[in-house]
Amino acid sequence: MKAHINKIAQELNLSKVQVENTIALLNEGATVPFLARYRKEVTGSMDEVQITRVRDRMEQLQTLDKRREAILNSIKDQEKLNPELEQQINEAETMAELEDIYLPYKPKRKTRATIAIAKGLEPLAKMIMAQNNNDVESLAERFVSKEKEVETIEEALAGARDIIAEWISENKFARGRIRQLFLRKAMIESVVVKGKEEAGNKYQTYFDCKELIMKSASHRILAMFRGENEGFLKVKVYPPADEALEILEELFVKSKNASGDEVYEAMKDSYKRLIQPSIETEIRAMAKEKADEYAIRVFADNLRQLLMSSPLGEKNVLAIDPGFNSGCKLVCLDRQGKLLYNETIYPHPPQNDVKHAINKILQLVNAYKIEAIAIGNGTAGRETENFFRRIRFEKDVTVVMVNESGASVYSASPVAREEFPEFDVTVRGAVSIGRRLVDPLAELVKIDPKSIGVGQYQHDINQVALGKSLDDTVMSCVNSVGVEVNTASKQLLAYVSGVGPSLAKNIIDYRNKNGAFKSRNELKKVARFGDKAFEQAAGFLRIRNSDNPLDKSAVHPESYHVVEKMAKSLNCGIGELMTKEELRKLINLKDFVTEKTGLPTLTDIMEELNKPGRDPREKFGFFEFAKGIHSINDLETGMVLPGIVTNITAFGAFVDIGIKNNGLIHVSNMADKYVSDPNQYVKLNQKVKVKVVEVDKVRGRIQLSMKETDQKRD
């Protein structure tokens, strides 16, 4: 453990104390958000990203340790473990190095070498490998034996070469040198499978593609591997063969005689049949892992931006799931998101029942005191928005297009069926659209993050790693915003630090039975809400109407005594301290430093007293698409249009400009300067101005640019 702590500290440029303390707290059950927010003195004020890196690196090293232990036990059981070998295994720092050491001792299936050894040809292989004898045929003649099925000299030599080839392939130094050659110079090459040109047209870019694998962009690696898996592409990875053979010749061919010639032939066979395929598999896996890591990071960044989208806030909402033939499903929601009413209207073709639809909408807006209208941006979304904007309301009503990605997933989910068992999927979908306008975070946590659709190649990447990263992201967002315990759903509560699904259900059950929580302290009455859970969760749970004003803030209950001491020093109450800035300015934080409470925590407390329960999300901003642009046929090259970024990938960003087809801003069209990472230049849901640079109406593709559009980042 100590060695791991030292290693992590060095790799991440942290102090050993920071890493040791963080690991200890994580092992005790502390969550990343809790450590980042409430244990700054212990972690050295590390943020969530740093803490997550410490956690993940420790898990990697522990996985390596488990494999190391399994290898040691395997070699012990074979009675082949010696002090030198044990030291090599214990000092191995990577999984590849560990497997290279283990390879000669790994239990083997039947191979050409094991067959040759069974025929008694290992002594011949050793004599040839020594390369001292120029008359290999005389050596081989001794091993010709009908009894052992070695009938000719050539069969004996072939068997010896098979054994030598396996020895060479199991040599850790040789594998290490060839691996380095792959890392420096290996190409990834993809070609189309003959006869699949038309069916695999979407992979046309990769029909004849060759580039250095370690410099290939993540989305290109994933695309080639997907094309291969779907049977449209053949993909191979290889370094310069002549350089590989030169490396092996330098290591193994020691004499220019007949024995040396046999070793050279064995060496060539070893590379082609054993080493090259094995290292190719490794490098492909390494490139895939690297591509996965980047794709997962892009997905997590996009998800964070979506979850942290600006909330409209508590409003009475009329939400619409638009449609043509099936009509537009309307729902009315109160300020807490409760479903009050639902109906279907048919303002579009083929019914065109416009008059009835307008009358019904005006009636509902007045009856339910509607303050905002949320319209899903799917099929018929733009037409429905235009229809609503033509209606003359008696008062100002906000009309907003809402990204409905994942709403259909939610509406058919067990969560939706549990919440609305008596309603069909269209009603549930409309409810979800309305609620995500009011509070995107609270609604989107009900959907599997993988189903929200803000990633690239999400089904091709490591699903376990993706799920872990997305769960971390959701938890981070939920705890950053904080959760009102008296109105939160079970799904939202489950992401609170230290809570989880089971305890979330207990909180809901207690709330249903006993009414609203009156204080944070009352949480301790919930079944299985023990001291540890309270420590982890309490600071992130808000109780707006509590008698203690600190219960609606992010100040942790363990620090209430600090605030009480501050208030007492000024002869005022806690509420007065929170509302009067002039009182807070009189506080010298150094007067309140103790062994457990340092300046980082005190600074956080003061910031929270200044703006108790402050929502870190940006203020809601309104947006309208360009008038007169309804389909791809309305677009012309050179047009400058408003748009909203809907997805970000490694190669660019997709933008909704108010029609069915999203346009692509390639990285080369984002700025005059070179952009390597689109996430550094645009954000999900960012409102942008884009210029239409190319329209392919046949393929439905639109190329956009942000250059020369007088851009102002929101």
N, C-alpha and C positions, 0 to 999 in steps of 0.2 A: 504493500500500500504506500509506504514512504517513497519508494522508487517511482511509483506512478505519480504521486503528488509533485515530486521534483520535476519529472518529465513534463507534466501538464503545465506547470508554472513556467518552465523554460519555453515551451512551444507557444503558449498564449501570452507570454510577456506579463505574467502576473507574479505576485509574491507567493512564496510557499504557504504563508499564513492564510492568505485569501483562499487558496485552493483547498487547503486542509479544512478550514472552517466551513467552507461551502459544501464540501463532500460530506462532512459530518452532519450538517443540518439536513442535507438531502436524504442521507441514510436514515435520519430520524423521522422522515415523512414530510418535511417542509416542501412546499411547491416553489416553482421558479418565481411567479408573481409575488408571493409572500416575501421571499428572500430579497428580491429587488426593491420592494417597497418598505419593508419593516425591519430588515436586518442589515442596514447599510454599514453600521459600525463593525459588524462581524465579517461582512464580505468585502469591506473596503470600497463600498459604494459601487459595486459591479452592477451593470444593467442586465436586463433579461437575456440579451444576446450573449453576453460573456458567461453568465451563469449556465445557460443552455449548452454552450460550447464545452464548459468544464464537465457538465453532466454527461454529454454525449461522448466526449473523449475518454472519460473514465469507463463508460460502458464498453467502448471499443477495446480498451486495454484489458478489461476483465474477460471479454470474449476471447482475446488472445491467450490469456492465462488459462482459461478452460481448455482450449485446444492444446496448449503446451502440456498441461497435466495429462490429457488423454494420450498424447504422443509418448510422454515419458513412461506411462503405465504400459502402453503397447510394447515398447522396446524392452522394458523390464521383463514382461511376460515371455519375451523371446530369449531372455538371458543374454542380451547383446549390449546392454547399457554399461558404459564405462565412464569414469570421471571426466574425461576429455569431451566425450559426446554429450554428456549431461550438461556440461558448461556451455557448449555450443547452443544447445536447445534453450537453456535459461537466458542466454544473452541475445537470442534472436528477437529483433524489434518489429518485424512485420510478419504477416501471415504467409506471404510468399517465401520469405527466408526460412520460416519454420517448416513449411511443406517441402522445401528443397532438401533440408537436412533429413527429413523423415522419409523421403522418397525411396531410398535403398532398403528401408526396413518395413515399408508399407506392404501389408499382405497383398499378394498379387493374384489376379486371375491367370489363366493359362496364357502364356505369351510364347513367341518364337524362341526367346531366350530360355525360358523355363523348360521348354521341350528339349532344347539343345543340352541344357544342364542335366536333364534326366537321362540323356543318351551318353553322359560321361564326358562331354566335350569342354567342360570348364577348365581343366588343366591345359588343354591345347590353347584356349583363349588367353590364358595367363602367359603362356610361353610366347605367343604371337604379340601380345600387348607389351612384353618386355622389349621387343624389337631388336633382339641380339642375333637372331638367326636369319640367314639369307635363303635357307633351303626349307621353306615352309611345307613343301609337299612331303618331304621326308618326315617332318614332325607330324603331319596330318595322317600319314600312312599308318602310324602306330594306333590310331583311334578308329580305323576302319574295322567294323564288327557287324556281321549279319545279325548276331544275337541282340545287339543294341540298335539295330535298324540304321546303321551307318554303313552304306554299301560301297561308297566311293570316296576318294580323297576330296573331291569337290564338295560332297555332302558334309564331310568333316569340317572343311574350311568355311563353308556357308554357315554351319551351326556355330562355329567359333566367332564368326563375324556378327551373328545375331546377338551373342552374349556380350561382345565388346560394344556393340551399338547400344545395348541397354545400360551398360556401365557408363558410357559417355553421356547418355540422356539423364542419368541419375546423379551426375557430378554437379554439386552445387555451384562450383566456380564457373563451370561451363554454362549452366543455366543462367547464372547471374549476368555473365557477359552478354549472352544472347538477348536476355531480357532488356538490358541497357540499350542494345542495338535497336530492338523494337521500339523502345521509348523515344529514341532519337530519330529514327529514320523510317519506321514502319509506315506503309501506305495503306489506306483503306480504299478498296476498289469495288464498285458496284456496277453490274451490267444487267440488262434486261434478260429475263428468261425467254428463250426463243419461242415465238408464237404467242407471247403474253403482252405484246406491245400495245394492242388496243385496249384490252381489259385493264392493264395496269397504267393507263395513260396519266393518272394523277401523280405517278412517280417518274414522269418523263425527265425531270431534272436529273434523276439518278440512273438513267439508262446507260450512261457511259461516264462515270464519275470516278476520279482518282485524286486523293489528297492525303497529306500527312494526318494520320489518325489523331495524334495528340494535339493537333491544332484545328481539328474540324469542329465546327460549331455544334453545340449540344442538339439543336433541333435537326441538324443534318444527320448526325449519328442515329438519332431516334427514328428519323424518317427512313434511313437505309435499312435499319434492323426491322422496322415494321414491314417495309416492302419485301424483305427476305422472308419474314414469318408468314406473310400472305401469299407467298409463292410467285411474286412478280420479279424479284431481283435475286441475283447471286452476289453474295458479298464475301470478299476475302481480305485478310490482313496479312501483310508480309513485309519484311525488310529486304534490302539488297542481298540476294542469296550468296553472291560472291564474297561479300564482307563477312557474312555469317560463317561460311566455310573457312575463310582465312583465320577467323578467331578460333575455331575448333581445331584447325590444322596446327596452329601455333601451340595449342594446349596439349594435343595428343600425339601428333606425328613427330617422332623423335629421331627416326633413322631413314636414310634413303636406301632401303634394301627391300627384299621381298616381304618381310614382316611389316615394315612401314607401309608398303603398298596395301597390304591387307587391312591394316588399321585405318588407312585413308578411305578405303572403300566402305568399311564399317562406319566410319565417321559421317560420310555422305548419306548413307542409309539412315543413320541415327538422326541426322538433322531433318531429312525429308519426311521420315515415317514417324518419328517420336518427338523430337524437340520442337520443331516448327509448329506442328499442330497443337502441342501442349501450350507453348508460350502464346500462340495466336489466341487460344481460348482465354488465357489469362488477360491478355491485352484488350481483347474485345470486352471482357467483363469489366476491366478497369475503365475503359472508355465509356461503357454503358453506365457504370456507377457515377462517373464524373458528369455525364450528360443528365442522369437522373437527379443528381444533387442540384445542378443548375435549374432544371425544369421544376423541381420541388420548391426551390427558392423563389422562382418567378411566380409559381402558383400561390405560395404562402404570402408573398408581397401583395399580389392581386387580391387575395382573400382578405387580408388585413385592411386594404383600402376600401373594399366593398363593405366589410363589417363596420368600419369606422365612418361610413358615409353620413352626411349631415342628416339628423332627424328633423322632421317637420315639428315634432312635439305633439302634445296631447290636443287633438282636434276631433270634432265630429266629422267623419269621413264618409263620402259616397265613393265606393270602389267599383271598378268595372273590369270584368274579364271579357275583352271584345271578341266578336266573331261575326261572320257573314250569315251563312245558312242557319246556324244554330242560335243566332242572336247574341246579344250582349247581356251577360249576367250582371245584375246590379246587386250590391249589398250596402246596407247602411250600418255604420259602426259608431258606437259612442266614444267618448274621450279615452276610455280604458280599453278600446278595441273589441268590445262586446258586440256580437251580431244582434241587430235589432230587427232587420227586415231584409228580404231578398225577393227579386223579381227578374224577369227576362223581358227585354225590349228588342225590337227589330227595325232599327232605323236604316239599315243598309239593304242593298239588293240581296235576294230577289224580292223580299217582302216590301221594303221601302215604306214601312209604317212610321213615317217621320212625325206626323202630328201627334199620334198617341204617345210616342216616345218622349217628345218634348214636354207634353202635359204631365206625364208621369214623373219625369225628372224634376220639373218645377214643384210638383206636389211634394215629392220626397225631400227636396232641399229645404222647403219651408217647414214641413212636418218634423223633420229630425234636426233642424237648425244646422244644416251642413255648412262647414267652414272650408273644406277642401275636397277636391275630386281627384281620385287616383285612377289612372288609366293604364292598363298593362300594355307593354310595347310590342306584343306579339302580333299574330294575324289580325288584321283590321284595326290595329292600334292607332295608326296615324289617321285613318279615316274617322275613327271614333273621336279622336282629339279634335279634329277639324269640326266635326258635328257639334261637340260640346262648346267649342269657342264661338259658335254662331248663336248660341242660346243667350237671351237677355235675362239675367238673374236680377232679382230685386235688391240684392246686396252683393258686395264683392265676395266672390268665391274663387279660390285658387285652383287652377286646373294643372295637374302635373302628370307627365308621362313617367311611368315607373318600370324599371327593368324587372321583368317577370321571370328571369332565368331561375329555374328550380321550383317555381310555383306549382307546376304540374306534378313534380316529384313529391312535394309536400302534400298536395291534395289527395294523392293516392296512398299516402303513408299511414302506418298504424297510429302515429301521433295525431294526424288530422282526423282519422276515423274515431279515435278516442275523444277528441275535442268536439267533433260535430257528427255523431253517429247517424243522425236523422237527415243529413244533407248530402247531396251528391258532390262529385269532384269539382264541378263548375262553381258551385257556391263556395267551397273550401278554397279554391284557387283565387276567387275574387276577394275573399277575406284576407288571404295572405298578401295580395297586392296592396290592399288598403293599409294593412298593418305595417308593411315594410316601408311605406311612405312615412308613417308616424314615427317608427323606430326600427330602422333596418336591422340593427344588431339583434334586438329582441326577437324578431321574426326569423331571421336567417339561421339562428342557432338551432331551429327545429328541423333544418334540412342537413342531410349528410354533406359536409363541405365539398366532397368530391363531385357532388351532383349540381353544384352551383354554376359550373362551366366557365371558370376564369383561368384555366390552365392550358398547357399544351401537351399533347401526347399523354394525357393523364392515365390512360389505360395501359400504356406501354412501360411505365416506370414502376419502380419498386413500391408496391402497394403498402407494405408495412411502414416503410420510411415515410411515404407520402402521408399516410394516416396519422403518424406520430407528429409530423411537422404541422399538419393542419389543425390537429387537436391542440397543440401548443399555441398556435396562432389564435384560435378561437378563445382559449382560456386567457391568453394575454389581453385580448380586446375586451372581453367581458369584465375582467378585473380592473382594467384601466378605466373603464367607464363607471363601474360600480353597479350594484343591483338593488332596486327597491324591493325589499323582501315581501311586502304586503301585496304587490301586484305582479311579481315575476312569475313566469311559467316554470313548470318543472324542468323543462329543457334548459332554460336560461340559468336557473339555480344550480343545475348539475355542473356547470362550467366554473362556478365560483370556487376559488382556492379552498381545498380541504373538504368540499361537499360531496360531489359525485352523485350519480343517479339515485342510489338508495336513500341517502340522507335528504336529497331534494324532495323525494316522494314523502318522506316523514315530515318535512317542513310544510308541504302543501296539506297533508292530512291534519296536522296540528292547526294550521290556519283555518281550514274548513270547519273544524270542530270548535275552536275557541275564539274565532274572529281574528281581527288584525293584531299583529304583534305590537305591543306598546313600548318595548324597549329592546335593545340588543341583548340585554341580560336575560330576557325571556326566552331567547333561543336555546338556552341551556336546558329548558324544560322539554325540548323536542327529543323524542326517543333516539338514542345513540349519538346525540350531539354532545360529545364529551369535551373535556378541557382542550385536548389536542385539536379537535375540529374547530372549536371556538377560536382558538389562537390563530389558526390558519385562515378562517373565513370572516371573522367579525368585522375586520377593517374594510372589507369589500361589500358588506351588506349594509344597506341604508334603511333607516326607519324615519320617514319624513315627519310624521306627526308625534314623535316621541317627546316626552317631557324634557328629556336631556337633549339640548340642541346639538351636542357632539354626535348623537346617534345618526344624524343625517349627513355627517361628514366622513372623510377618509381618515380621520384621526382614530388610531386603534384604541380600544378600551384599555389596553395595558398602559396607555399614555395619558389617560384622562386625568390622573393625579398631577401630571405636569401642568396641564392647562388650568386645573383648579388652583395650583400653586401660583401660576402667573396671575390669575384673576384676584387671588387673595392679596398678592403683593401690591395690587392697584386698588384694593378695596372696592372691587366691582364683581358682578356676577359673570358667569361664563357667557350667557347670552349677550350681555352688554359688551364683553370683550370681543365677541364675534361681529358685532354690528358697528362698533365704533373704531374707526381707523386710528384716530388720535390716541386712543388708549394703547393699541398694539404698538405704535411707534415708540412708546415709553419703555418697552421691554428690551432688556439687554440679554440676548440668548445665552451668553457666557455665564450668567448668574444661575442658569438652570442646568448646566452640564453636570452629569453624574457619571458614575462608573458604567452604568447601563445605557444611559441616554446621552448621546453625543451631539455635536453640532449638525450632522446630516439629518438626524431625526428631528431635532428642534427646528431646523430650517423648513422641513416638510410640514411640520405642525403649523408653523406660522403662515406658510403659503395656503394651507387648508383653512385656517381661521379667516384669511382674507377673502377666500371664495369657497365657502363650505359646500361640498358635494358638486363642485364644478364639473360640468361635462367637457371632456377634452376634445370632443368632436367639433368640427367647424360649424358655423352658423349656416342654416339652410339657405340656399340661393336658388332663385327661379331661372328657368331656361325655356326658350322657344326655338324650334327648328325653323328653317327658312320657309317662308310662304311660297306656295306654287311648286314645291318639289315633293312629288308623291311617289315616283318610281324611277328606276334607272334610266328610263327614256327621257326624263326631264333634265338629265344632267348634260352639261357641256364642258369641254375642256376649258380651264381657266376660271371657272366659277369659284368664288370664295364663299364657303358656307359655315354656319355654326354646327358643332357636333359634340358628342359626348364619347369619351374613351370607354369602350366596353370590355376590352381584353388586351393584355400586354403579353407579348411573347419575346423570345430571344431575337427575332428578326424584325420586330416592329410592333405597332399598336393598331388594333381595329377600332374604328370609329363609327358610331351610329349617326348618320346625317338625316335621319327621318324617313328613310325608305326601308324596304325589306332587306336590301343587301347592305351589309356593313362594308365600309371602305378600309383599305390598308394603308397606313403610313409606314413605309419601309424605313429602317434605321437611317438609310442614306438621305431620306427626305425629312428628317426631324429638325435638323438645324444646319446652319452653314458650316459649323465645326463638326468634327467626327464624333459620332455617338456610338459607343460600344455596348451600352446597357440601356435599353429604352426606359427601364424603371427609374433611371436617374433623371429622365427628362420629362416624362409624362406619368400621371397617376390615374388609377382607375376612377371612373366617374368625373374626371377632369373635363371641364368645358373648354373646347378649343375652337379655333378658326382654322379651316383647312381649305387648300386649293385643290380642285380636281385636275389631275395631271394626265389621267388616262382612263377611258371607259371601255370595257370589253363587254358589250351587251350580250354576245353569244354565250360566254362563260359566266356572265353575271359578276364580273370582277371590276372593282373600282380602285385605282391607285390615287392616293392623296398625298399632299405635301403640307408641312407646316412652315416651310420657308417663305419669307416675304409675305407674311399674313398679319403683320403687326400684332404678334402674339403677346397676350398677357396671361400669365399662369394664375389659375384660381387656387 
